[in-house]
Each structure stands twice: as structure tokens, then as C-alpha cells.
């Protein structure tokens, strides 16, 4: 993965700005903005070869711990595919001195605790309170140097089952087999990048315990690893700690370089794959060089111009103007030594795919031949810089500053490589992009068409010859060199120092001249302003019988105002390094703005135009309607999409505001929506008397208010505001199973739930803490049983979906198809036992409460998290300092209080169990459970 792509992942800043600006409102110069992207650090190397990077960021009492091993699927020889990914799982399963890796870290308040594997590397991340740093370093060093004595056949066998269900879960999605075909079609067998990260199940099944231990000794030594500490730490403090815990681990074999060539097809290849998809998707794929090649940045710019910007060539031509496709994209997956340049287009229903293919090829050829414009290159660079600035808030995790430094050092030999990449973006010219595209995209192409139809014969859990889903992550594991002779007392885990109770940022309030309230918090970690204009509407506001009205109206707000068309809006955002988005929960509708604070005034002007002046042009209504209908059709091919559409009316009843099926709407209603209905929805719900502004910015409140008042002061509502009717009763619960047939599914998607007597404004601290023990935590009863003990699922969860009104409890469990019935039986049994004689234990209570208290600082590390917290406080009618009171309230809970709260809230005898799966496989299993079984058509 490209290094500053990690920074971009923290905040997608995609599109927007006016065609022209006044001198005062011109976007800040790109060169000046690049100066804001810096991760200062110190580096040292231990005698055993462990490379260590330390970055100091004192904004919160937390430290991101990031460990990268120079081992991925490209290092796997024939007959050993999948070993790197399997070890990622095994490394969480316990070492010689730490029986379980998740339990101490959960209790310490680590967020997140995770690992991932890809072609080039394996990484592990945890963000812990400063007082838990000794614990984290002890544990990371123990699995690096003291692992092999804990590796057992039982653990190996258990993780094989988890990995198989991870594979099934990815394969079960629409287009879930594309990655297999893509790699097999472009890279020859035996090439380091020529097999899947998840690997061959046959190879994993054939592996002996000696094979596994040998693999660990070969690859997991300290000289093959990078440790990054980022946050409330400095190098003077870090070095003795790292020496203490890692210094006595012996070096392992030195990882040598792997020779990789970028393969070129001898001639164009065209293949067709059938899948249970809603529309035909066309792919064009070329192999390209790795991220250190001089062409890497120009190729990335070329892909973004082609299909990555909201104003991209493909969007403008195929989606907006010619209306041949409903979605397009182009992107480069850049790895250390090679990558893939991929272009895709979702064909509009009713359009000839061959026509779309010809136009797609022509547009690619035109960009390759003539290159991008200077303005396209500039907008792409601005987007990259804006995303990088925003990404500087996270110290840890997969997309934080620690990962950015580690990947630069691992792949390019310098932790500062992200700065070189950004400088290359800023300095790139249209000619450089044209030349790079010409060198690599004038070679033979791999063309894949995925068409609707039953999948061909498919070996869902046997020997795999192609790639698995693109990215694998998930806690579980074991690996390392020879066991270290240790100078550290490893008989006891280091204690975790007490934490100071968390204090939520100070919240200030103001009003615009027209009365819109502003709820504001100042955060100066990055020069970014984020705001949400929240309306009391939400999916519950969709008119009866016209479900999908709001979705279409919101989409159209971003696609044209009375003074700007959709392309002008998109280009304006890109020039400003801003992103304007619309969205809705069940209770609220939101228009959001994220912008570089240097461009606050012009960004707010654009934001106000989108909110206040949507044009709802008839041609755009028709185009966006077609895209929404295609999205609905796609939802009806996805297991989770089918469940989301079916569950709400089963729980709440079709007439309740929360009982409207999830997803993008009712296709029959969307087909007949008129422009007048959309204008009417906007007038009734997107109005100042239903609005509250939530803002987090490095700029002072007075400056932010002035920028907003300049654009919104004269905005007033017209006509009567919309209303929602929550007096509609929820139907009496009735335990039953509802089955939606999805043929040939290797997994069943199980969702169970009920509507509780709780409402969002109730005090539910105790019941949520108990829910963490039952299902809302990796170590929860439900997940540990179905994933870790039985090996039937990649992950199970159960939680309260907190709404302003009635709160449902929901369990989600994707399981292998042949265990559908037993899985429901196990879930029912676990829930019933938890609510009767097997409630919260003292160990579970202590681990859960300590974890909830200690994770509070990292939970609000970013401005986006603070922004969300302020919105939740308003929705649930809580005081501004609510989060500051949580630590004391958590500590006051005992196991009895937690049991009492959850036993009063849920009753498994009231659950509806929804199953999306292959009826011919699962129906006999369901019939054996003794519950009524109903069959529901997908809709």
C-alpha cells in the first residue's frame, strides 16, 4: 500500500470549488500546505537488528505501538501459501508468557488491537494509554522472542477454521471472486505476487507443526522487524524500555531481497465470469511497477484523473454526460515491488456492455495519448496533500503516523518517504503523467467482464490458485525466532499505571443570525475544519410509501445548484482540498464539510450553496434515479444488503418510522418520484429551524461563526416543516426464523434481534457494559464461542443500536453454511445462559470496565471523533460533559448491576432470526430447531 495512502485513509477529502475565486478566497498554495505535513521522529537500532522509530505527539496520553515484519505472501514458496496470513492469526493466540493476547490489551484500553497481512508485510497495531506501554512492549517482545513453546497443534487447527471462514466471508460477496481472476490473469504461477494472501487451504491443511515453527524461525526475528512508538513518548524514554524488552531476543536469519519482475502479457486477454451480481462490471487491468519506481506517482495521478476524482474523465463522460455507466473508478494498488492499475465501470442496466467497453477503452486511450491537463494534476495533488494533513491526527492504527513511518522505512529505506511522495505529487507535470501512462498502459491489457448469472463450479474451501480478497486482517495468532534467554522477569505481566479520568474538550455554543445553533470545540492538532449541519430528519422522515425520497434528494444536492453544475461542484472541492458529503441515520440527516482551514471561507461558501440552492435539474433527477435503482439492485445481491432491507420491518413493523427497510429505497417508489416531491422534501426537512451546526476546528469560534453567518444569515424556512409519527406501536414480538434464499452461498448471514423497552435518552451505561461482555467485544461470549472455540465464523457481534426512540438489540453472525442451524442454537443457548445462571463474572467485569475507562482518551483522539461525540450528546439529550463523567460511572458498576440491566432489556424468546443463505442447504437445519420458519422473498 502506498505510504501516504495511509494518511489519505484517515479522511477522504474528495471534491469541490467554484470555477473562479476572488483574490481573497483563492485556495492556499500547494507548496505552503505541504509544509504542514510532517512527522518528526528519532530512529535507533538495537544490537540484534531491531529498527525503532519514535515520534512524539502529546495531544493525548496514549501511545500507538506499531510493529511491521518484513514478511508477506510474496515470501511464501510453493507449497507454503497462506503461511504469512495464518501467522498473523496465530500471533494473537498466546505466547509462552502471555496465554491470551487480547485479554490484557482489552483490559488496558487498547484501541485498536489488530493485525493485517498483505503481499509485502505483516503488521500489528495497538494504541494504549501511556501507562500501559510497558505491557504492550512486554507482549510484543514475548511473541517475537518467546512464542514457539506456546504453538500447539490445537491452536494451528483452530486458526485454519477461522481462516477458512474469513475466505468464505470474502468469497460470499458480489464480485468476491474477482481478485482470484485478476491475479491469475496478470501474473504467472510461481511469481512472488502470483498467489493469494489468504493462500491455498490445501497448503495450510498439509502443514505440520514443524513446518509452522520453521517458518516462524525464518521470518520473525528482530532484525526483520520495525517497531514504531508514536504519541505520548520520546526517544529518551523509549530507548531503555525497548532495550529492556527486546534487547535479549537473538537475531534471526537475515531476510534477503526477492527478485521481482513486472510481468507483461504476451497479448491481450479477455475473460468473462458469471456471478450473482445486479449489473455487468467491466475491468481493465495492467501490472505496473512498485512504489519506489519513478513512474509510481505519475501513474497514481493518471489513475486519479481517469477515475479517482469526483470530476474524473470517466465520471464526466460515462456517468454524467453519456449515461452509459452507473459507477466508475480507476486506481493503482501499489506494493513494494509491483502493482496493478485497475479501471472498472458498472454498466447501466439496459445498455450494451460492448458499447461501454469501447467507450471505456477510448477514454483510457485518449488520456494515455494526450495526458492530463495542468488543472487536473493540480487538483489531484491538492487532494493528496489535504488528505495527508488530515491524517496526521492518528498516532497508531493501520492508517496512523506510526504505519506511515514504518512503511517508508520498510519499503524505501527512509521513514520520511511520505514527504518525498507528496513533493513528487506537487512537482508532477502533465507530460510526466502522459509518459508514464504510455509506458505501462500501451502494453497488452487483461479485460474481465463480470456478468449476472449463477457462479461456475467453485471450490470454496479447497486449494486456492488465485488471490483472495484484497486485504486481510483480524486478531488471532502465533510465530518467532529461537526462544530468547531473557533478562526480564516474564513470569508476571507489567502493571498498568492508573489513568487520569478523561476530560472531553470544552464545548462552546453560539448562534447564527438566523437562529441556527452552533456547537463548537477547538482542536489544533491539524489545520483542518470539520462541520456537520445536522437536521432532525433521517430515514424516519421518508414519506410513507415513497421510501428512497431522501436518498435521491440528498444525492442531487451534491450534483448541481442553481449556479453550479455537478462538475463545477466537484472541481471546486478538489481545488480547495475540501469534501462535502450528505448522509442520514434513522434519526438525523447531515450535510458535512471537511476542509483545510486555510480555505475555510471559500469552502463554506460552496457548502452553503449545496445546502441552500439544489437545482434538482430534471436531467440530473433521471440520471441519479438510475444510479439509485442500480444501487438497490446491488443491495439485493449482497447478504448484508438483503438483511438490512428485511430486518427493520420485521422488528418495528412496516408503519413505524424505524420500520422502513434499510438500504436505498423501494424501487417501485424511486421509479416514480417526481421533481416536485424532491423539492418538497428539501423544503420540509432541509431548513434552518430543523438544523444544528456542529464544528471542530483549529480556528476560533468567532472566525468560524463569521464565515458561516456570511453564507447562512439570510436563510429561512419556507412552508410547514416535516413531522415524524413515533406514536405508531411496535408489533408484539414473536420468536421465529425468517429465511431469504440466496442460492450457492458458502456462508449464511444470520441476524437476530428484538426491539427493547429502552430509548436513546435512557441511561444505558450499565446495559452497554454488559453487552460488551455478551457480544460487543472481540472477547465476548458470542464471538469466542462461534469463532475461537467452534471455528464456524470469522466474527460474531451483538449490540444495542442506540436510536433516539426505541432501541433494538441485534446479533450478527456470518457462519459457514453447513453450521447455520447449530450456530443459531448456540447463539440462543449462550444468550439464554448469560441472562440466567451464567452472567457477568468478576474477571469479565474488571476487564470490561477497566478497558472502557482506559480507552476513553484514544476514543476521542481525532477531531472527527469529537464531532461525533457532540452529535450523540445532542441526539440523546446528554450534557456537554457527558463523556467526562463516564469513567466514574463505569467504575461504580459491579457485575450484579450489569446483569440486572441487560436481563431487564433483552429476552431471546422475543428474537426474530433472519437468515440469508442457500435454502437447499440451510432449510433442513432450521426446521430442526423447533421454531416457526418463514420464507421471505428478497425485496
C-alpha positions, 0 to 999 in steps of 0.5 A: 500500500502506498505510504501516504495512502495511509494518511489519505485513509484517515479522511477522504477529502474528495471534491469541490470549488467554484470555477473562479475565486476572488483574490481573497478566497483563492485556495492556499498554495500547494507548496505552503500546505505541504509544509504542514505535513510532517512527522518528526521522529528519532530512529535507533537500532538495537544490537540484534537488528531491531529498527525503532522509530519514535515520534512524539505527539502529546495531544493525548496520553496514549501511545500507538505501538506499531510493529511491521515484519518484513514478511508477506505472501510474496515470501511464501514458496510453493507449497507454503501459501497462506503461511504469512496470513495464518501467522498473523492469526496465530500471533494473537493466540498466546505466547509462552508468557502471555496465554491470551493476547487480547485479554490484557490489551482489552483490559488496558484500553487498547484501541485498536488491537489488530493485525493485517497481512498483505503481499509485502508485510505483516503488521500489528497495531495497538494504541494504549494509554501511556501507562500501559506501554510497558505491557504492550512492549512486554507482549510484543517482545514475548511473541517475537522472542518467546512464542514457539513453546506456546504453538500447539497443534490445537491452536494451528487447527483452530486458526485454519477454521477461522481462516477458512471462514474469513475466505468464505466471508470474502468469497460470499460477496458480489464480485468476491471472486474477482481478485482470484481472476485478476491475479491469475490473469496478470501474473504467472504461477510461481511469481512472488505476487502470483498467489493469494494472501489468504493462500491455498487451504490445501497448503495450510491443511498439509502443514505440520507443526514443524513446518509452522515453527520453521517458518516462524524461525525464518521470518520473525526475528528482530532484525526483520522487524520495525517497531514504531512508538508514536504519541505520548513518548520520546526517544529518551524514554523509549530507548531503555524500555525497548532495550529492556524488552527486546534487547535479549531476543537473538537475531534471526536469519537475515531476510534477503531481497526477492527478485521481482519482475513486472510481468507483461502479457504476451497479448491481450486477454479477455475473460468473462465470469458469471456471478450473482451480481445486479449489473455487468462490471467491466475491468481493465487491468495492467501490472505496473511497477512498485512504489519506489519506481519513478513512474509510481506517482505519475501513474497514481495521478493518471489513475486519479484523473481517469477515475479517482476524482469526483470530476474524473474523465470517466465520471464526466463522460460515462456517468454524467454526460453519456449515461452509459455507466452507473459507477466508475473508478480507476486506481493503482494498488501499489506494493513494494515491488509491483502493482496493478492499475485497475479501471472498472465501470458498472454498466447501466442496466439496459445498455450494451456492455460492448458499447461501454467497453469501447467507450471505456477503452477510448477514454483510457486511450485518449488520456494515455495519448494526450495526458492530463491537463495542468488543472487536473494534476493540480487538483489531484495533488491538492487532494493528496496533500489535504488528505495527508494533513488530515491524517496526521491526527492518528498516532497508531492504527493501520492508517496512523503516523506510526504505519506511515513511518514504518512503511517508508522505512520498510519499503524505501529505506527512509521513514520520511518517504511520505514527504518525498511522495507528496513533493513528487505529487506537487512537482508532477507535470502533465507530460510526466503523467502522459509518459508514464501512462504510455509506458505501462498502459500501451502494453497488452491489457487483461479485460474481465467482464463480470456478468449476472448469472449463477457462479461456475463450479467453485471450490470454496474451501479447497486449494486456492490458485488465485488471490483472495480478497484484497486485504486481510486482517483480524486478531488471532495468532502465533510465530518467532525466532529461537526462544530468547534467554531473557533478562526480564522477569516474564513470569508476571505481566507489567502493571498498568499505571492508573489513568487520569479520568478523561476530560472531553474538550470544552464545548462552546455554543453560539448562534447564527443570525438566523437562529441556527445553533452552533456547537463548537470545540477547538482542536489544533492538532491539524489545520483542518475544519470539520462541520456537520449541519445536522437536521432532525430528519433521517430515514424516519422522515421518508414519506410513507410509501415513497421510501428512497425520497431522501436518498435521491434528494440528498444525492442531487444536492451534491450534483448541481445548484442553481449556479453550479453544475455537478462538475463545477461542484466537484472541481471546486472541492478538489481545488480547495482540498475540501469534501462535502458529503450528505448522509442520514441515520434513522434519526438525523440527516447531515450535510458535512464539510471537511476542509483545510482551514486555510480555505475555510471561507471559500469552502463554506461558501460552496457548502452553503450553496449545496445546502441552500440552492439544489437545482434538482435539474430534471436531467440530473433527477433521471440520471441519479434515479438510475444510479439509485435503482442500480444501487438497490439492485446491488443491495439485493445481491449482497447478504448484508444488503438483503438483511438490512432491507428485511430486518427493520420491518420485521422488528418495528413493523412496516408503519413505524418510522424505524420500520422502513427497510434499510438500504436505498429505497423501494424501487417501485417508489424511486421509479416514480418520484417526481421533481416536485416531491424532491423539492418538497422534501428539501423544503420540509426537512432541509431548513434552518429551524430543523438544523444544528451546526456542529464544528471542530476546528483549529480556528476560533469560534468567532472566525468560524461563526463569521464565515458561516453567518456570511453564507447562512444569515439570510436563510429561512424556512419556507412552508410547514416543516416535516413531522415524524409519527413515533406514536405508531406501536411496535408489533408484539414480538414473536420468536421465529426464523425468517429465511431469504434464499440466496442460492450457492452461498458458502456462508449464511448471514444470520441476524437476530434481534428484538426491539427493547423497552429502552430509548436513546435518552435512557441511561444505558451505561450499565446495559452497554457494559454488559453487552460488551461482555455478551457480544460487543467485544472481540472477547465476548461470549458470542464471538469466542464461542462461534469463532475461537472455540467452534471455528464456524465464523470469522466474527460474531457481534451483538449490540444495542443500536442506540436510536433516539426512540426505541432501541433494538438489540441485534446479533450478527453472525456470518457462519459457514453454511453447513453450521447455520442451524447449530450456530443459531442454537448456540447463539440462543443457548449462550444468550439464554445462559448469560441472562440466567445462571451464567452472567457477568463474572468478576474477571469479565467485569474488571476487564470490561470496565477497566478497558472502557475507562482506559480507552476513553482518551484514544476514543476521542483522539481525532477531531472527527471523533469529537464531532461525533461525540457532540452529535450523540450528546445532542441526539440523546439529550446528554450534557456537554460533559457527558463523556467526562463523567463516564469513567466514574460511572463505569467504575461504580458498576459491579457485575450484579448491576450489569446483569440486572440491566441487560436481563431487564432489556433483552429476552431471546424468546422475543428474537426474530432470526433472519437468515440469508443463505442457500435454502437447499442447504440451510432449510433442513437445519432450521426446521430442526430447531423447533421454531416457526420458519418463514420464507421471505422473498428478497425485496 
